[in-house]
Amino acid sequence: MDNSTLILICIAIALIAIALIGPVVRRREFIASFRSFAGPPSLPLFGNALQLNGSPSDFFRLLLEWHSKFGDTYQLWIGLRPFIAMADADHIQQILKSSVHIDKNLEYNLLLPFIGTGLVTNSGPQWFKRRKLLTPTFHFNILEDFIPLIEKQCKTLVKVLRKELNNVTGFDIKPYAKLAALDTIGITAMGCEFNSQENSQLEYVKALDELTAIMQKRFITPWLKPNFLFNLTSLSKRQNACIDVIHTFTKKVIKDRKDNYKLFNNQMSDANKNEIHHGKKYNKALLDLLLELSDDGKILSDKDIQEEVDTFMFAGVDTSSVTLSWMMYVLGKHPEAQDRILEELDEKIPNFGDGKLSVQILHSLDYLDRTIKEVLRLYPSVPFIGRQIYEPLTIGDHTILPGTSIFINVFALHRNEKHFENPEKFDPDRFLKEKRNDQHPFSFIPFSAGPRNCIGFFTNQCIHM
């Protein structure tokens, strides 16, 4: 073997060694960066995944136990992926205020087959552009127009709940709340009357409900997250069937609304477009506003519109129904709060139920407002917020490297004794203005905060976008 051949072999071996050793060294450095964080012991390859394998309530309780044991900010591993769990307002503020760390964590990719790249799953320049485009569509003036229709759905809810009046053993409010939310958001987002409170067997209603349950199961089950494993299960077939039902329905609604909207615009003068349409005021749903923004497909395609409509239906129904359910539960446990709400209604709206409601009137209901905030503090409709880190981040004495997932525990944050005295106690008066002046701005974030706060805040069609 001549010297040149030997040199070539040595170079090849050196390159192979560098190629193999380099990633190993970087991985070791990456893992070592988490030593400054406390956290539960983890197993090789599995991390803490086996401990977290259980029901949603088991998953939830364990995360709270770890916060109690390891502090407001701690580490855990799900498989080979590291997560930093946070319930510290200062640390959370650094994440949510950032215009750099705005990417949702990888779990949100599970929603892509259903809602595509809508506001929830989008990121980067495309997200900024879409958010800027859609923000003006969420305005109090629009909400004002829909108040009579929302009130109608509330009265229907009261009507269907009357059959439970003699139920002395109690009942589950969630199914009723979900159907009421679906009817309300169907009108405001799609301009479509589902009447699901009185017709819960509608195929779209059942598909949305089942799909939500499947998505939630995938979020908390590590081995259902990889598509190649999930696609081997019966859940995958059910998910595809549900998505097909929902997408078919949404496409039809968009086509019909688009055809009717064009006809309406052609027939009505500009001065009368917001007046009478077939004997009643034409309320512009989110879908109508998206059609206006689309510029006949030049700015938003039909696919873009479908993604946003599906996003708001999925996000709005679940969060609104959860909030309403907890509200009813809390008021059931605290009749004194019910009495104060009724007193306020009698004072501010003497003809409540007969007169015309307005945003201004609703704004005047101070105690009701505080009660809703306290319910959202105790039972946030979105208890977790996720971010994926792609740029190095320093928080306190910790350096968080790219490849880390942030797991903001809103539930634990809202019950943190550092920010709320007697945090387990229901006390709407903790939201009196004079008591909130010294409160940390990121200690109460039921609608998230920062650039990706909830775009649907004013209509409570909320997911953190």
ZIKANOR-V555279 format. One record per helix or strand of 2 or more residues. SS is the DSSP state (alpha for helix, beta for strand). FROM is the first residue (numbers start at 1). TO is the last residue. Records with the same first field share a line. If there is no record, write none. Layout:
SS = FROM-TO / FROM-TO
This chain:
alpha = 3-32 / 56-70 / 89-96 / 106-115 / 124-135 / 140-164 / 174-190 / 203-220 / 222-224 / 227-230 / 234-267 / 270-272 / 286-294 / 302-333 / 335-348 / 359-363 / 366-378 / 410-414 / 428-431 / 433-436 / 450-452 / 457-459
beta = 73-78 / 81-86 / 276-277 / 280-281 / 384-388 / 393-395 / 398-400 / 405-409
